[in-house]
Amino acid sequence: MTTTTATAPAYTGEPDSAAEILARAGALAPVLRERAAEIERNRTLPADVVDLLRGTGVFRMCSGREWGGPELTSMDQTRVVEKLAYGDASAAWCAVIGANTGLIANFLDQDIVKEVYPRQDMVTAGVLAPAGHAERVPGGFRLSGRWSFGSGIDHSDWVNSGAFVFEDGKPYASPDGSNPHESRQFLVSRADVETLDNWDTTGLCGTGSRDYTITDVFVPENHTFTFYEPRGRISPLSQPESFMRALCGVPLGVARAALDHAREIATTRVDRMTGTAWSDSFRVQVTIAECEADFNATRNGVYAAMTRQWEVLEAGGTLTTEERAASPLAWLHAFRTARSIVNRLYDLLQTWSINRSSPMDRWLRDTATMCQNLTAQDVVLESVGAYLLGGRPKFRISLGITT
């Protein structure tokens, strides 16, 4: 293990409040920053880093109160993720994935939640896209397939995968006629999953988001679910897109880290050609101010949309068209704005950015890679635009729409 100047905090007991989890995440951030190069080289999170994340309480932060969890709001979840991403994007990305375990519990048969998740800090990884083939058999399904981008799968306890349902080799239609070819989510023990060593990417290298395969594994009926049918207590966290909300904390945390890094450099550097302090340079002043303005507006947009959504759902109300559209647009804007901020700061710092030892190099690659995630793609704009114009969104789950 790499020797670091930042000391990993030691904790006892489970954190049971947003304030405590947020404080632990903030204390871990400098350790993650020190370990970032190692995490990247490893191409997956080192086991002790996973343990450090678990110690913050991040993996249990979405767990409901009925299961003994702290049940953080989406806003607090995102703040925790920002703190972790300030240290390392890959660690924060895996933290979000692991934290979604508590959200999945809202959609499982409630009689088996304690059996599947005897602890609130267990990790579920996997891919929601229906890339698999699930054949109906007595008592459940036989699942096979190959899925891409299994972030955090190496340290997971369970693997959740989307698949289309078949019966006697033919597409299975939902009995209520709502879907001509039904798809579901299937929960499988990590021991029944094979991974492929094919995660060698531009950025987010430490997430270990490798492909994985499942071959003819029996999945009981009660280990399947759909995000369109909550089976637990109805709450703001039992909505179809609840698992997508906090991910935007990763680009926000990285952008904040890059801004602070650039400001620190700007207060200590002198232009060798002119002898002018960087802090007195028009170019530096304007770039820093523009990036701060973009960051503040983007972050405030995320939390405004998220807070309004939470308030309406918590009160049992119905979101307006504009309120429902605001959240996926804010997520997408956070990803794209973070990439823009990092790109501009990378150019601002010039040759102080280009070495692998510079965090700007990693942030440039990490933000470029995370913007390839579905939540930052044009399909979100297409879907929200269709919804605002009265049409049927292609990516309806991003809007929390069930029909």
N, C-alpha and C positions, 0 to 999 in steps of 0.2 A: 504494500500500500504506500502511496506517495506521502512523504512527510509534508505537512502543511503548517502554516503559521496560524491559521484559524482552527480553533478547537471545537470539535463536535460536542454539543451539549449532551449531558446525561440526564435522563428523566426517569421518574418512577410514576406509576399509575397512569390511568387513561385520561386524557384531557376531555372534559365534558362541556366546554363552552367555546364559542367562537373566539373570544378574546384570548383564551389560552392556546388554541390551535394556531391562531394568527401570530401570537408571540413566538411560539416554537418554530413556526415556518420562517419568521424573520431572523431568528437566531441561527437557523441552519443555512440561510442563504450564503453567507461568506464562506462557509465550509464547502458548499456546492461550487462556488466560484473557484475556489482553490483546486477542487477536484475535476473541474470541467474538462480539461485536456485529457485526463485519465479516462473519464467517462466516455469521451468521444473515441479514444483509441480502442477502448474495450468493446465498442459497438453494442453494448447493452449495459444496464446499470449494474455496477459491482454489488455483490450481496450485502456488504456492509452499508452501502448507500441506501439500498432498499430498507434495511433495518432503521437507518436514520430517518427516512421518510415516514416509516411506520410509527416511529417515536413521536413525530409531530402530531399525529392524530389525523393526518390528511386522508388516509384510506378509510377511516370510519366517519368522516365528517358529514356524509349524506345519509347515514343510517338513521332510521326513524326512532322516535322516542319510545315507541312500543317495543322496540328490540334492544333498548338500552343505549341507543346512540344519541349524539348531540343534535342531529337534524339541523344543520346550518342552512340559513337562507341561501338562495342562489347568489346574492350579493356578497355574503361572507365567504362562500366557497370561492368566488372569483378573486376576492382579495387575498385569500390564502395562496391561490395559484400564482397570482402576481408576485407575491413575496418569494416563492420558490423559483420562479422564472428569472427573478432578479439575480439569482445565483447561477442557475443552469436551466436552459430551455428543455433539454431532454428529460431531466429529472422531473420538472414541472409537468411535462406532457404525460409521463407515466403516472404521475400523481393523480391527474384528472382521470385517466383511464381506471386506475385502481379505485378511486373514490366512487365511481359509478356503480360499484357493487351495491351500495346502499340504495341506489335508485332502482336497480333491477329487482330488488326485494319487493318493491311496490307492485310489480307486475307478475310475480310468481304466485302459484297457489300458496296461500298463506299458511296452510298446514305443514308445508315442507321447508319454510324459510329457515327455521332454527336447525333443521337437519342439514340443509345445504350450507348455511352460514352460521356455524356455532359461535363464531367471533365476528365482531363488527368490522375488524380491520383485515378481513380476507380480501384477496385481489381477484377480480374477474377481468380477463382480457378477451380479445377476440374481435371479430368483424361482423357488423350488422348486415351488410349487403348479402342478399340471398344467393350466394355463389355455390351452395351445396345442393345435394339431392337427398331428400328425406322420404324414404318409402314407408308407408303405413303398414304396420304389423300389429298383431294382438298386443295390447298394453302400451303401445308407443310407436317408435320409428327406428329404422335402420338408417343412420346418417353417414354420408360419404361426401368428400369434396376437397377442394383446395381454395384457401382464402389468402389474400394479400394484405399486408400492413397490420400484422398482429402486435401492435405496440404493447410492450411490457409483458409479453407472453412468457418470457423465460422465468419470471418470478411470480407467475399467477398460480392460483389454486384451482380456478375454474376457467374454462374457455367457452365463451358464448358466440355462436355463429348463426348467421342467417342462412336459410335454405328454402327452396321451393318444395312443396309437398306433392308426392305422387302416391297413387294407389293402383296396384297391379300394373305398374310401369307407366301409367297414364297420369297426366296432370289432374290434381285433385281440386275441385271447385268447392268453395265455402258453402256449407249447407244452406245458409241464409241467402245465397245468391249474390253476396256483396263482392265476391272476388272469383273470377273464372279460374284462376290458378293461385291457390293459397300459398303464402309464405309465412314462416314463423322463425322465432329465435330458439336455439337449442343449446342447452347448458350441458357441457361435457367435462368430466374430470381432466385436469391437465395431463394426467398419466396416460390418457387415451389419445393424446395428440402428438404428432410428429412435426418437428420444425425443420425448415430448410435454411441453410446458412447463406442467405442471399441478400442480407441487409448491408449494403456498401454504398452509401449515398452522399449527396452533397452536404446536407445538414441534418440536424436531429439524429446524428449517428448513434448517440447513446440510448435511443429508445428501443433498440433491438426489434424494430417493427418488421420482422421477417415473415415470410410466407409460412403457412402450416397446412397440414393435411389431416383429415380424419377418414378412416377407412372402415366402413361397415360396423359402426359402433351403435349399440342399442341405446336409445334415449327414451326413458319412460315419459308417458304423456304429461305427467306433472312436472317434468323438467323442461317443458316448452312453454313459450309465452309469446305475446305480441305487445308492442308498445302502445297499441291502440286500445288495449283492454286492461286497465288497472284492476288489480284484484285485492289490493289493500285499502287502507284509509285514503280517501280522496283528499289531496292536499296540493299545494303548488308544485310539489316534487313528484307527483304521480301523473304528470302531463307527458304527452308523447315526446316532446323535445327537451325534456328536463336534463337529459344527459349531454346535451349540446351546449348548454349555457356557459359553463365555467371555462371552457376551452379557450375562450378569447382572453383569459387572464394570462396565457402564455405570451402572446405577442405584446400585450400591454406591459408585462414585466420586463421583457427584453428591451422594448423601446425606452422604458424608464432607465434601465441600466445603461443603455448606450448614451442617453442624454446626460446622465450624471458623469459618465466616463469622459465624454467630450468636454463638458464644462470644466472638469478637473484639469484636463490637459490645457484647455484654453487659458486658465488662470496662471499657468506656470511656464508657457512657451513664449519665446521671442523669435520673431522673423529674422533669420540669419542674414538676409539680404538687406533689410532696412533698419534692423534694430528695434522695430516696433513690437511692443507687447501684443500678443494675440488678443488679449482682452480689450485692446484699443482698436482692433481691426474691424472695419465696416463689414467685410465679408464674414468674419466669424460672428459678430454680433447679430447680423441679420439672419444667418443660418440657424444659430441657436434659438433665436426668438421665434422664427417661423416653425421650427420643429417643436418647440414648447407649445406654441399655439395649436398646432395640429394634434399634439398628444392630449392636451387638456380638453379640446373639443371632442375628440374621439372617445376618450375615457369617460367624460361626462355623459356623452350620448349612450354609451353602454350601460352605465349605472342608472340613468334616467329611465331608459326603456325597461330594464330589468326590474327596477323598483316598482314602476307602475304596473307591470305585469304581475308581480308578486302581490301587490296590494289588491288588485282586482280578483285574482284567483283565490287569495286567502279569504276574501269576503264572500266567496261563492258567486261572484259576478261573472259577466261575460265580457270579454275583451272586444273593443271596437275593431273595425277593420284596420285602422291606422295603428292602434296599440299592438295588435297582433303582428303587423308587418314590421314594426319598429325593431323588435329584437333581432331577427335574422339579419336585417340590414346593418344593425350596430355591430354584430359579431363580424360580419364580412369586412366592414369598414375598419375594425380594429386590426385585423390581419393585414389588410392592404396598407393602412396608414403606418403601421409599425415597420413594414418592409420599406416604405418610402422614407421614413425617418432614418432608419439605419443606413440606407443607401446614401442619403445626403450627408450624414455625419461621417460615413466612411470616406466620401470624397473630401469633406472638410479637413479631415485629419491627414489626408494624403498618404505619404509613405509610412506614417505611424500606424496605419491600418493594415498594411499588406502582409505582415509577417504572421506566421501561424501562432506565434506567441502573443499576438494582439487579440484581445477579446472581440474587437471589431470584426476581425476576419471570421470568427465563429458566429457572431450575431448576424453577419451578412448572409452566411450560408444557411443558418438556422431559419431566418425569416423567409428566405427564398424557398426553402423546402416546406415550411409550414403553410405557406400560401397555396400549395398544391392540394391541401386538404379540401374536402368537399365543401366545408363551411365557408371557404374563401373563393369559391368558384362562381362563374357566371350563371350556373344553374340556379343559384340562390336568387340572383337578380331576376332571372327569367320567371322563377316561381312566384316571387313577391310581386313582380309586375303583373303577372296573370291574375293573381289574387286581387290586387288593387283595381284591376279592370273588370272584375266580375267573372273571370275564367277559372279553370281548374289548374291548380299549380302542379307542376311535374314533381317537385321535391316537397310534397305536402307536409311531411313530418317536421321539416324545419320551421313550419308555421304552427305546429301543434294541432294540425287539422286531422281529424280521424275519419272523415267521410268525403 
